[in-house]
Amino acid sequence: MSDYKHHQRKLQTKRLLYDLPELFGNDSGGAGFGDYKSLIFILQDGKNNLYNEISNDVIAYFKDNNIAWWGDNEFYPSGHLLSSQIQCVNYLFALRKDRAMVLKLAQLFNPDITDILPIDRDKDGSYIAFEFTYNNAELLNEKEANAKRGKYCTSVDAFIIAECNEEKLLIPIEWKYTESYPKFENKALEPGKGQTRQERYNQLIETSAQLKTTAEFHNCIFYFEPFYELTRQTLLVEQMVKNGMADDFLHVMVIPGANKELLNSSYHCQNSGLNNVWKEQLENTKKFMVVDSRDILSLIKANTDYKNLYNYLNARYN
């Protein structure tokens, strides 16, 4: 377990049991997860893992848009206190219908952005979509019978559509929390699935204008996490642009600045850290950026309309 993950587990458990149990609806913790029958950092009710002021709306949003939750139950939020999906929703869901606030968020990524657009893939047409997909079977060859947003296909944790220099700009956001990838497993060689993945993505990588072509698909960095996720998301938005759905894209990866294991690890025998290693694979490095989640928290803090949200996020995660 990474130092940051260990620290966050201790912090979340301390908040739950001693300091601020009201943040979690006074949940007792100790629920099961996976093969474990009882873990203190798993809430009994996953709804208590969500910021209270949004919890009912979030659950309805996931149900209405047929989105899978991460964890043991795809139909209900996970009680795992270290879920990055939960953290992403807790940070961004309350902002999603506030056009001015989402514009400020987008401008945090690119100050030249002048406007944002509603996302018609969601039934309520807000300005941030979660677990975003777009015709993945056609664009990415992801033909899975049970595929849905958040499950068995490439999904983007959060998604914004902006206008910049009179062009339509897609902003896919990959959200990380305590993740790290010390094993660096090759997804292209995984028994049973590896060949299917190569059949889906190799040609798209080869013809990509953004991803640099590689001679050895079966052993290239595009099939190692966390870059495998970034690869598929890049291919998705690139195909959306090619199909006339936008003019360009800006790929954002949100990572807590304190998660040094994820940011600074030696990936694939390269010693320059996640941001530099990934940019070495890109033709246009300006289309990718890493953002500290604390910068988003500062943006929320600056708007007094979101005082309660800021207090919750600050008390829980810092």
Secondary structure, 3 states (H helix, E strand, C coil): CCHHHHHHHHHHHHHHHHHCHHHHCCCCCCEEECCEEEECCECCCHHHHCCCCCHHHHHHHHHHCCECCCCCCCCCCCCECCCHHHHHHHHHHHHCCCHHHHHHHHHHHCCCEEEEECCCCCCCCCCCEEEECCCHHHHCCCCCCCCEECECCCCEEEEEEEEECCEEEEEEEEECCCCCCCCCCECCCCCCCHHHHHHHHHHHHHHCCCECCCCCHHHCHHHECCHHHHHHHHHHHHHHHHCCCCCEECEEEEECCCCHHHHHCCECCECCHHHHHHHCCECCHHHEEEEEHHHHHHHHHCCHHHHHHHHHHHHHHC
